[in-house]
Amino acid sequence: MTCFKSKTLGRLGLKMGVVASILALATAPLTAQQNAPIQLESNDGSMSITGQLLSFEDNVYIVEADGLGTLRIKAGNVTCTGIVCPQRQEYGPEFGIYGSRTVGTTLIPNLLRGYASAVGATYEIVATDDAAERIVRLTNADGTLRAEIDLQTRGSGSAFPALAEGLAAIGVADRRMKDSDVEKLAVAGIPDLRDTPDETVLGVDGIVMITHPDNPVRNLTSLEIARIWSGEITNWLELGGGDVPITINSFSESSGDRAVMMDALVRPNGRDETANVTRWSAYQDMVDAVMADRGGIGFVGRWLARTNDVNLLDIRESCGLLSPPTDFRMKIEGYALSRRLYAYTAPGTIHPEAQAFLDWTLTGEAQAYIKESNFIDRELERMRLEDMGMMLVHTAAVEPDFDGAQYSDMMQQLRGADRLSVSFRFNTGSSILDVESERNIGELAARMEAGEFDGLEVLLVGFADSVGERTRNTALAQNRADAVTRVLARSLSTPNAQRLRPISYGELLPLSCNEDEVGRERNRRVEVWLRLPNSRSVLR
């Protein structure tokens, strides 16, 4: 349970399962009997706290706990005892998961299978006459039905009406919810779920441009892709390939994958899908079509492309930077078409089994099932400075406001250090970390407290875009690094907090070009580097 974890009390176990009930929502602060104590006991009986109930809002107890201060505890993870406990509302084993085909086809079933194993249940998935509808059953060891999940995968856009209508406890999307989704939820009185605890990142994926394996073209710019889709470029010879006509493969206009690709590569270049295209409804059908056609080009999620014999194109940005679709680039969200995979829940009451499942997806145990599904898991990877050759060359040769002394200092400080595949980002126009960065803070703190990085300095390195004056951007990046340090230190013991080193290199090492807001937003981040103490290099 997150609130316990943040107080270093540990995550609640799943050994005894989730009680199939939850507490009814009471939005108004409690009065009169408020002085009466309550006891909250974890569902597995391993932990309990006693304190004063301050209020019960959005399915969360706000408790002044003896010796622990104010805690926020999700109702689905505990049983409340006391005269001021809100009224219980019983649930059966059924709940729904609706939304994205990308998320729901393999990732959700595999995660449910892993969750079943974690709680000692058996897993069964049952097909129906409709390929977009399946039933998943989890059965306890004693033969009782633990959960029956209505899994429907009709696209990301279907998640939000299902939440609004109460058909789904969890809505899944391969993109972040849009303003049009907010409007669908508003009909049911559900607010914008972005940057709230009701928005969970399950993993990371990316759309990749694919061609026939014998096609010699290995990268394209977004403008070149846009000109293909608009019909201006019709032969691979125009792009350095063979004299082969280009065959364009796409999806329906309602496809989330198509929307990601079009909005990132085609429409920013003032083009649209005006060429003749072959439309597919099934991902594998598109892959098969490209594999069978030397002139074919298409796009699918990397989770599928990496299991087939197709050529995955790098995106060559306008300033010359290459954006390859690697695991590391996607984990740091530095790939041009990387995307988060989201799960959304409505505020207030949520089926407790659905909540327990979502909580489990964020554990280390779940990462193997994410990786098995060919998506990008949350496990940390490392990269050395010397592996960033093109970025280093670009910084020194292309950036207009280049500072040689700052570059030399960065090389001295970071040479021999390892960069971790985690970044911290802030809400747009804000000094507040976004929800995923807050979770990353918690995970990094837990790793440090467990001794994973003992003996190493933890450098929190701030970077900025290149808009404005260089020294000001360096100061802004330093402020972000300082802010992350302060937040992280609050979750660490004093010795671990003393190993944090916030520094800034401003405009250096851009992940993307600074020509547009998307690229600038990628460049505004705080990275995590590990190095041995006193290991600063001396350049000769």
HELIX and SHEET records of a PDB file:
HELIX    1   1 THR A    2  SER A    6  1                                   5    
HELIX    2   2 GLN A   33  ASN A   35  5                                   3    
HELIX    3   3 ALA A   75  ASN A   77  5                                   3    
HELIX    4   4 ARG A  101  THR A  102  1                                   2    
HELIX    5   5 VAL A  103  LEU A  107  3                                   5    
HELIX    6   6 ILE A  108  ALA A  118  1                                  11    
HELIX    7   7 SER A  156  SER A  158  5                                   3    
HELIX    8   8 ALA A  159  ALA A  164  1                                   6    
HELIX    9   9 ASP A  179  ALA A  186  1                                   8    
HELIX   10  10 SER A  222  TRP A  229  1                                   8    
HELIX   11  11 TRP A  236  LEU A  239  5                                   4    
HELIX   12  12 GLY A  256  MET A  261  1                                   6    
HELIX   13  13 MET A  262  VAL A  266  3                                   5    
HELIX   14  14 ARG A  267  ASN A  269  5                                   3    
HELIX   15  15 TYR A  283  MET A  291  1                                   9    
HELIX   16  16 ARG A  302  ALA A  305  1                                   4    
HELIX   17  17 ASP A  327  LYS A  331  1                                   5    
HELIX   18  18 PRO A  352  THR A  361  1                                  10    
HELIX   19  19 GLY A  364  GLU A  372  1                                   9    
HELIX   20  20 LEU A  385  ASP A  387  5                                   3    
HELIX   21  21 GLY A  389  ALA A  397  1                                   9    
HELIX   22  22 GLY A  404  LEU A  414  1                                  11    
HELIX   23  23 VAL A  435  GLU A  449  1                                  15    
HELIX   24  24 ARG A  470  ALA A  489  1                                  20    
HELIX   25  25 THR A  494  ALA A  497  1                                   4    
HELIX   26  26 GLU A  517  ASN A  523  1                                   7    
SHEET    1   A 2 SER A  21  LEU A  23  0                                        
SHEET    2   A 2 ARG A  88  GLU A  90 -1                                        
SHEET    1   B 5 GLY A  69  LYS A  74  0                                        
SHEET    2   B 5 VAL A  60  ALA A  65 -1                                        
SHEET    3   B 5 SER A  48  GLU A  57 -1                                        
SHEET    4   B 5 PRO A  37  SER A  42 -1                                        
SHEET    5   B 5 VAL A  78  THR A  81 -1                                        
SHEET    1   C10 THR A 122  ALA A 127  0                                        
SHEET    2   C10 GLU A 133  THR A 139 -1                                        
SHEET    3   C10 LEU A 145  THR A 153 -1                                        
SHEET    4   C10 GLU A  94  GLY A  99  1                                        
SHEET    5   C10 ILE A 170  ALA A 173  1                                        
SHEET    6   C10 SER A 338  TYR A 344 -1                                        
SHEET    7   C10 GLU A 199  THR A 211 -1                                        
SHEET    8   C10 GLY A 296  GLY A 301 -1                                        
SHEET    9   C10 THR A 247  PHE A 251  1                                        
SHEET   10   C10 THR A 278  TRP A 280  1                                        
SHEET    1   D 8 THR A 122  ALA A 127  0                                        
SHEET    2   D 8 GLU A 133  THR A 139 -1                                        
SHEET    3   D 8 LEU A 145  THR A 153 -1                                        
SHEET    4   D 8 GLU A  94  GLY A  99  1                                        
SHEET    5   D 8 ILE A 170  ALA A 173  1                                        
SHEET    6   D 8 SER A 338  TYR A 344 -1                                        
SHEET    7   D 8 GLU A 199  THR A 211 -1                                        
SHEET    8   D 8 ASN A 311  LEU A 312 -1                                        
SHEET    1   E 3 ASN A 219  THR A 221  0                                        
SHEET    2   E 3 ASP A 314  ARG A 316  1                                        
SHEET    3   E 3 LEU A 322  SER A 323 -1                                        
SHEET    1   F 5 ARG A 382  ARG A 384  0                                        
SHEET    2   F 5 ASP A 418  PHE A 424 -1                                        
SHEET    3   F 5 ARG A 525  ARG A 531 -1                                        
SHEET    4   F 5 GLU A 457  PHE A 463 -1                                        
SHEET    5   F 5 LEU A 500  SER A 504  1                                        
END                                                                             
